[in-house]
């Protein structure tokens, strides 16, 4: 079946593959959020921010760099960092190396909540994503994910 522009519509195996991925993209974020919100009043997005800050030199990153890691607009990131600041888990300051830039820094309390939340996050990732797969499938998932990332943009995604 073609649409008016002459493009082939998705069907068969292509439609099945896309429907499976699209469903996963909708279902996984709230499933990753649930135990973090329930146990720590922390979304998966906020957890990722704290994780990136904890992993950064001096536990600080420019907001623009952090937005790139999170694939987030600066406004969405700013709202999330404001929530973290309100809980005492992060703080913002001017970058001493460039007064036009803002740094986000994880606080000692933020490091504490990250450490406390990490076991719940790891359990969710294992239960929802890794454990249902064989070792070979995990490798395939990594390779497929990297290929799709590169189709979206050349910039490499977050790497441990």
C-alpha positions in Angstrom: 0.0 0.0 0.0 1.4 3.4 -1.0 0.5 6.9 0.3 -0.1 9.9 -2.0 3.6 10.7 -2.0 4.5 7.3 -3.5 6.1 6.1 -0.3 5.6 2.5 0.7 3.7 2.1 4.0 5.1 -0.1 6.7 3.8 -3.7 6.6 4.7 -7.2 7.4 8.0 -7.7 9.3 8.9 -4.0 9.0 5.6 -3.0 10.7 6.0 -5.7 13.4 9.6 -4.5 14.1 8.6 -0.9 14.3 5.5 -1.6 16.4 7.6 -3.6 18.9 10.2 -0.8 19.2 7.5 1.9 19.4 5.8 0.1 22.2 9.1 -0.4 24.0 9.8 3.3 23.7 6.5 4.1 25.3 6.5 1.5 28.0 10.1 1.5 29.2 10.4 5.1 30.5 7.5 4.9 33.0 8.6 1.4 34.0 12.1 2.8 34.8 10.6 5.8 36.6 8.2 3.8 38.9 10.7 2.4 41.5 12.7 5.6 41.6 9.7 7.8 42.1 8.2 5.4 44.6 11.4 5.0 46.7 13.3 8.3 46.2 10.9 10.9 44.6 13.3 10.8 41.6 12.5 10.3 37.9 14.8 8.3 35.7 15.7 11.6 33.9 16.7 13.2 37.2 18.6 10.0 38.2 20.6 10.3 34.9 21.4 14.0 35.7 22.7 13.0 39.1 24.6 10.1 37.6 26.3 12.3 35.0 27.2 14.9 37.6 28.6 12.3 40.0 30.8 10.9 37.2 32.1 14.3 36.1 35.3 15.9 37.2 34.7 17.9 40.4 31.1 16.6 40.2 30.1 19.5 37.9 29.2 20.0 34.3 28.1 22.9 32.2 24.4 22.9 31.7 24.9 22.9 27.9 27.1 19.7 28.2 24.6 18.1 30.5 21.8 18.9 28.1 23.7 17.1 25.3 24.3 14.0 27.5 20.6 14.0 28.4 19.4 14.8 24.8 17.4 17.5 26.5 16.5 21.1 25.8 18.1 23.6 28.1 14.6 24.5 29.4 13.7 20.9 30.3 17.1 20.4 31.9 16.8 23.6 33.8 13.4 22.6 35.2 14.8 19.2 36.3 17.9 20.8 37.9 15.6 23.3 39.7 13.7 20.3 41.2 17.0 18.8 42.3 18.1 22.1 43.8 14.8 22.3 45.7 15.6 19.0 47.3 19.2 20.0 48.1 20.6 17.4 45.6 22.2 19.8 43.1 23.2 23.5 42.8 24.0 25.9 40.0 26.7 28.5 39.8 28.6 30.5 37.2 31.4 28.7 35.5 34.6 30.4 36.7 36.3 29.6 33.4 33.5 31.3 31.4 31.1 33.6 33.2 28.5 33.2 30.5 28.1 29.5 31.3 26.3 27.9 34.2 27.6 24.8 36.0 25.4 22.2 37.6 27.0 20.4 40.6 25.8 17.5 42.6 25.8 18.1 46.4 26.8 15.7 49.1 23.1 15.0 49.7 22.7 14.4 45.9 25.5 11.9 46.0 23.8 10.2 49.0 20.4 9.9 47.2 22.2 8.6 44.0 24.0 5.9 46.1 20.7 5.0 47.8 18.7 4.9 44.5 21.3 3.0 42.4 20.4 -0.5 43.6 16.7 0.1 42.7 17.7 1.5 39.3 20.1 -1.5 38.6 17.3 -4.0 39.6 14.9 -2.3 37.2 17.5 -2.3 34.3 18.3 -5.9 35.0 14.7 -7.1 35.4 13.2 -5.1 32.5 16.0 -5.1 29.9 19.0 -7.3 30.6 17.7 -10.4 32.3 15.1 -11.3 29.6 17.9 -11.4 27.0 20.7 -13.9 26.4 24.3 -12.7 26.5 24.3 -12.8 22.6 21.0 -10.8 22.5 22.6 -8.2 24.9 25.4 -7.8 22.4 22.9 -7.5 19.5 20.9 -4.9 21.5 24.0 -2.8 22.0 24.9 -3.0 18.3 21.4 -2.3 17.2 21.1 0.6 19.6 24.4 2.2 18.4 23.3 1.9 14.7 20.1 3.6 15.5 21.9 6.3 17.5 24.2 7.0 14.5 21.2 7.2 12.2 19.8 9.9 14.5 23.0 11.9 14.9 26.8 11.3 14.4 27.6 12.5 17.9 28.2 9.5 20.1 25.8 8.8 22.8 26.7 8.4 26.5 29.3 5.8 27.1 30.4 4.5 30.5 
